Every structure is written in C-alpha cells, then in structure tokens.
C-alpha cells in the first residue's frame, strides 16, 4: 500500500478519513518532564467539557479528572512516570 508524506497509508479511495495527527499529545508529553524538573509532581490542566480533542490529549498523558463545574473540566496530570 502506498504511503503519503507522513508515512500514513493512503486512504483517499478507501472511504475512510486519514487518522488524526497526534502532535498535541506528543507536545504535552514532552512538556511534563520540564515541569517536573523544579519539583512539580502534578500539573493541573483545564479544558471545556465539549472539547473532546483536549480531553483525549490530557487523558492520553495520564490525566485524571478531579473536578467538573460550569462546563470546565479539571485534570491532574502526573509530571513523572
């Protein structure tokens, strides 16, 4: 199967959309150790309840939902593995 420039198999003629990029997940994963350097053990991240992309990124990086109010979700993400 041919691949496009990103190395993802072409799906144009197969009726399926291409998979979404995972840049945000990788960026958050790279930022967490930087936050851990001065001794921070967890990062509190917020997003809108309707923002499923942000929710997935936070949860993919180990985020645990700690509060939900007023349409906002608050996650605690560990900065170390």
PyMOL commands that set and color helices and strands:
alter all, ss='L'
color gray80, all
select helices_A, chain A and resi 12-14+23-37+52-60
alter helices_A, ss='H'
color red, helices_A
select strands_A, chain A and resi 42-48+64-69+72-78
alter strands_A, ss='S'
color yellow, strands_A
deselect
rebuild
show_as cartoon
